[in-house]
Amino acid sequence: MRNLEDKTIALGQQVYIEQILACFGLSDACPNVTSMELGVDYHSDSPGVLPILLTPAEKTTYHKMIGLLMYCATMTHPDIAFAVSTLFQFLKAPQSTHMKAVK
């Protein structure tokens, strides 16, 4: 949005984010204050990570979610960049805990 009076330009992705939520059936999800649970180690050998690998279909969904969120983080939401880049590390073998964190 451009404001000629104030000589400013504002970027927003409200509609894009709403489309992402709708695409994955998360339109009714409750927003969090932080983009990632604090103090959680998401590495597969961590005791807090369930050893349940995602199915191929769930893995594809995980990849799509990370990709869409990465674009969002790069363009207008640097506040989620750390969380998305952390979960990006597990694209090869995501587990159910990683999917829960993305959602």
C-alpha positions, -999 to 999 in steps of 0.1 A, spaced: 0 0 0 14 34 -10 7 66 10 17 96 -11 10 120 18 34 103 42 57 91 13 56 55 26 50 21 11 37 -8 32 38 -44 23 14 -70 36 5 -106 28 -27 -109 48 -46 -126 19 -16 -148 11 -14 -160 47 -52 -166 48 -49 -187 16 -21 -208 31 -42 -215 62 -72 -224 41 -52 -247 18 -41 -268 48 -73 -266 67 -59 -243 94 -83 -214 90 -96 -219 125 -62 -223 141 -54 -202 172 -26 -178 167 5 -180 189 24 -151 204 57 -168 194 63 -185 161 80 -215 178 79 -232 212 108 -219 233 136 -242 244 126 -272 222 153 -292 205 139 -305 172 167 -329 163 156 -364 158 177 -378 187 161 -353 211 138 -368 238 111 -343 229 108 -355 193 85 -384 186 102 -411 165 73 -412 140 83 -404 104 57 -388 82 41 -407 54 51 -397 18 19 -377 15 25 -360 48 61 -353 39 49 -336 7 25 -315 27 53 -306 51 75 -295 22 47 -273 8 41 -257 41 78 -249 47 82 -235 11 51 -213 15 62 -201 49 98 -195 37 85 -172 10 63 -154 35 93 -150 60 115 -137 32 91 -111 19 72 -96 48 75 -117 80 111 -119 92 96 -126 127 90 -163 116 123 -167 97 141 -184 125 113 -209 131 109 -217 94 146 -221 89 149 -244 119 122 -266 106 136 -264 71 166 -285 83 143 -315 87 130 -316 51 148 -349 43 131 -369 72 105 -349 90 88 -364 120 53 -359 135 68 -334 160 81 -313 131 47 -313 114 31 -302 146 56 -273 149 49 -261 114 12 -260 121 
